[in-house]
Amino acid sequence: MLSLIRVFWFICVLRDGPQSLPQGKTLLHWMIVLHLLFGTLYSLPDTSLFKSLHQELALLLFNLGFVRVVLMLNKHPERFVQSATALLGADVLISGTGLVLYVVLIQGLGLQALSDTVNILLMLWSIIVTAHVFRHALDTSFALGLLLTFLLLLTSWTFLLVLQELMFA
């Protein structure tokens, strides 16, 4: 278990890529569950459990579909499991870090003024890590990985807005 956390940490600090993860689907399934759990917990202060879980599930499926399509278009569909696992695992690690920082800094020390700064820094870290994973998954430049990351963010935010309008208006 510690070796897996270490691999995800090395991905998050840009030392390893998705190819350093095992290829089996079991780890991907665990990352899906953990991602749903952390994503739901992370958004709970702003919304209900029902709405949060449904949004996280829909967004997760959309993002996995995006990764699948990008890999297929670049003729690397065999890299899906490791790439998706790396993206989800890194996001779980970053979200977990955010939850710990929230509890310690905001709840524990009462530093609410740092909340927005911490969220922005975590979002920037997540963007950089996602671009790093795309770079490795596609054997391309970091710049193209960053472009794909912004495309993913733009399309997933648009998808989420449409979903909210349709389901929760």
One Martini backbone bead per residue (centre of mass of N, CA, C, O) as a GRO file, in nm:
protein
  169
    1MET     BB    1   0.058   0.062  -0.022
    2LEU     BB    2   0.299   0.258   0.010
    3SER     BB    3   0.401   0.221  -0.282
    4LEU     BB    4   0.154   0.352  -0.417
    5ILE     BB    5   0.167   0.625  -0.283
    6ARG     BB    6   0.449   0.685  -0.390
    7VAL     BB    7   0.377   0.683  -0.689
    8PHE     BB    8   0.168   0.910  -0.674
    9TRP     BB    9   0.361   1.117  -0.560
   10PHE     BB   10   0.562   1.110  -0.803
   11ILE     BB   11   0.350   1.214  -0.997
   12CYS     BB   12   0.283   1.485  -0.836
   13VAL     BB   13   0.615   1.559  -0.862
   14LEU     BB   14   0.715   1.466  -1.160
   15ARG     BB   15   0.887   1.175  -1.153
   16ASP     BB   16   0.640   1.020  -1.270
   17GLY     BB   17   0.435   0.809  -1.454
   18PRO     BB   18   0.184   0.595  -1.552
   19GLN     BB   19   0.392   0.357  -1.621
   20SER     BB   20   0.447   0.295  -1.298
   21LEU     BB   21   0.192   0.144  -1.306
   22PRO     BB   22  -0.018  -0.087  -1.292
   23GLN     BB   23  -0.237  -0.253  -1.535
   24GLY     BB   24  -0.464  -0.311  -1.365
   25LYS     BB   25  -0.812  -0.266  -1.282
   26THR     BB   26  -0.826  -0.263  -0.972
   27LEU     BB   27  -0.696   0.012  -0.917
   28LEU     BB   28  -0.898   0.174  -1.078
   29HIS     BB   29  -1.146   0.101  -0.907
   30TRP     BB   30  -1.036   0.226  -0.644
   31MET     BB   31  -1.003   0.515  -0.761
   32ILE     BB   32  -1.297   0.561  -0.819
   33VAL     BB   33  -1.400   0.537  -0.533
   34LEU     BB   34  -1.213   0.752  -0.404
   35HIS     BB   35  -1.293   0.984  -0.590
   36LEU     BB   36  -1.588   0.992  -0.509
   37LEU     BB   37  -1.543   1.037  -0.211
   38PHE     BB   38  -1.364   1.296  -0.221
   39GLY     BB   39  -1.544   1.467  -0.408
   40THR     BB   40  -1.788   1.465  -0.221
   41LEU     BB   41  -1.653   1.579   0.034
   42TYR     BB   42  -1.542   1.845  -0.099
   43SER     BB   43  -1.856   1.945  -0.183
   44LEU     BB   44  -2.042   1.946   0.077
   45PRO     BB   45  -2.046   2.246   0.182
   46ASP     BB   46  -2.217   2.334  -0.101
   47THR     BB   47  -2.385   2.054  -0.093
   48SER     BB   48  -2.550   1.781  -0.131
   49LEU     BB   49  -2.505   1.450  -0.135
   50PHE     BB   50  -2.670   1.380  -0.386
   51LYS     BB   51  -2.557   1.597  -0.577
   52SER     BB   52  -2.258   1.535  -0.542
   53LEU     BB   53  -2.256   1.239  -0.634
   54HIS     BB   54  -2.378   1.284  -0.916
   55GLN     BB   55  -2.168   1.484  -1.020
   56GLU     BB   56  -1.918   1.308  -0.979
   57LEU     BB   57  -2.004   1.074  -1.160
   58ALA     BB   58  -2.047   1.232  -1.422
   59LEU     BB   59  -1.763   1.359  -1.432
   60LEU     BB   60  -1.603   1.099  -1.432
   61LEU     BB   61  -1.719   0.981  -1.694
   62PHE     BB   62  -1.638   1.215  -1.873
   63ASN     BB   63  -1.329   1.211  -1.817
   64LEU     BB   64  -1.282   0.919  -1.907
   65GLY     BB   65  -1.384   0.966  -2.195
   66PHE     BB   66  -1.175   1.175  -2.273
   67VAL     BB   67  -0.927   0.999  -2.235
   68ARG     BB   68  -1.009   0.778  -2.432
   69VAL     BB   69  -1.026   0.955  -2.687
   70VAL     BB   70  -0.741   1.070  -2.686
   71LEU     BB   71  -0.598   0.793  -2.701
   72MET     BB   72  -0.734   0.696  -2.962
   73LEU     BB   73  -0.647   0.937  -3.148
   74ASN     BB   74  -0.329   0.858  -3.059
   75LYS     BB   75  -0.289   0.543  -3.060
   76HIS     BB   76  -0.334   0.468  -2.709
   77PRO     BB   77  -0.553   0.265  -2.566
   78GLU     BB   78  -0.359   0.086  -2.375
   79ARG     BB   79  -0.323   0.350  -2.164
   80PHE     BB   80  -0.581   0.394  -1.996
   81VAL     BB   81  -0.553   0.262  -1.717
   82GLN     BB   82  -0.298   0.415  -1.625
   83SER     BB   83  -0.396   0.703  -1.680
   84ALA     BB   84  -0.654   0.699  -1.508
   85THR     BB   85  -0.516   0.615  -1.247
   86ALA     BB   86  -0.326   0.858  -1.227
   87LEU     BB   87  -0.539   1.081  -1.225
   88LEU     BB   88  -0.706   0.980  -0.983
   89GLY     BB   89  -0.480   0.942  -0.774
   90ALA     BB   90  -0.378   1.232  -0.779
   91ASP     BB   91  -0.649   1.361  -0.701
   92VAL     BB   92  -0.674   1.219  -0.430
   93LEU     BB   93  -0.415   1.333  -0.308
   94ILE     BB   94  -0.488   1.632  -0.342
   95SER     BB   95  -0.760   1.621  -0.194
   96GLY     BB   96  -0.646   1.515   0.072
   97THR     BB   97  -0.468   1.757   0.120
   98GLY     BB   98  -0.701   1.961   0.124
   99LEU     BB   99  -0.853   1.841   0.367
  100VAL     BB  100  -0.626   1.871   0.569
  101LEU     BB  101  -0.588   2.176   0.537
  102TYR     BB  102  -0.874   2.251   0.615
  103VAL     BB  103  -0.874   2.134   0.900
  104VAL     BB  104  -0.617   2.277   1.005
  105LEU     BB  105  -0.641   2.580   0.903
  106ILE     BB  106  -0.951   2.644   0.924
  107GLN     BB  107  -1.062   2.478   1.166
  108GLY     BB  108  -0.820   2.473   1.370
  109LEU     BB  109  -0.695   2.789   1.317
  110GLY     BB  110  -0.893   2.998   1.166
  111LEU     BB  111  -0.794   3.038   0.836
  112GLN     BB  112  -1.009   3.145   0.609
  113ALA     BB  113  -0.826   3.330   0.424
  114LEU     BB  114  -0.676   3.062   0.294
  115SER     BB  115  -0.880   2.900   0.128
  116ASP     BB  116  -0.848   3.019  -0.162
  117THR     BB  117  -0.544   2.977  -0.189
  118VAL     BB  118  -0.542   2.672  -0.154
  119ASN     BB  119  -0.734   2.607  -0.391
  120ILE     BB  120  -0.557   2.730  -0.614
  121LEU     BB  121  -0.302   2.560  -0.564
  122LEU     BB  122  -0.441   2.286  -0.607
  123MET     BB  123  -0.536   2.341  -0.895
  124LEU     BB  124  -0.256   2.390  -1.018
  125TRP     BB  125  -0.140   2.118  -0.944
  126SER     BB  126  -0.348   1.950  -1.102
  127ILE     BB  127  -0.282   2.065  -1.381
  128ILE     BB  128   0.015   1.980  -1.392
  129VAL     BB  129  -0.032   1.675  -1.350
  130THR     BB  130  -0.217   1.627  -1.591
  131ALA     BB  131  -0.014   1.718  -1.804
  132HIS     BB  132   0.198   1.506  -1.729
  133VAL     BB  133   0.026   1.258  -1.796
  134PHE     BB  134  -0.032   1.328  -2.090
  135ARG     BB  135   0.259   1.336  -2.182
  136HIS     BB  136   0.312   1.035  -2.124
  137ALA     BB  137   0.064   0.897  -2.268
  138LEU     BB  138   0.149   1.058  -2.561
  139ASP     BB  139   0.434   1.137  -2.620
  140THR     BB  140   0.475   1.452  -2.539
  141SER     BB  141   0.435   1.759  -2.460
  142PHE     BB  142   0.361   1.972  -2.208
  143ALA     BB  143   0.197   2.173  -2.374
  144LEU     BB  144  -0.010   1.966  -2.480
  145GLY     BB  145  -0.097   1.868  -2.201
  146LEU     BB  146  -0.205   2.147  -2.117
  147LEU     BB  147  -0.412   2.181  -2.340
  148LEU     BB  148  -0.575   1.926  -2.264
  149THR     BB  149  -0.641   2.016  -1.980
  150PHE     BB  150  -0.804   2.270  -2.060
  151LEU     BB  151  -1.007   2.115  -2.230
  152LEU     BB  152  -1.111   1.941  -2.002
  153LEU     BB  153  -1.204   2.169  -1.817
  154LEU     BB  154  -1.397   2.311  -2.012
  155THR     BB  155  -1.581   2.063  -2.078
  156SER     BB  156  -1.650   1.980  -1.783
  157TRP     BB  157  -1.777   2.248  -1.694
  158THR     BB  158  -1.992   2.252  -1.910
  159PHE     BB  159  -2.120   1.985  -1.839
  160LEU     BB  160  -2.194   2.064  -1.545
  161LEU     BB  161  -2.380   2.301  -1.616
  162VAL     BB  162  -2.580   2.138  -1.783
  163LEU     BB  163  -2.649   1.932  -1.567
  164GLN     BB  164  -2.760   2.133  -1.361
  165GLU     BB  165  -2.982   2.242  -1.543
  166LEU     BB  166  -3.130   1.965  -1.592
  167MET     BB  167  -3.140   1.837  -1.283
  168PHE     BB  168  -3.124   2.122  -1.073
  169ALA     BB  169  -3.344   2.358  -1.155
   0.00000   0.00000   0.00000
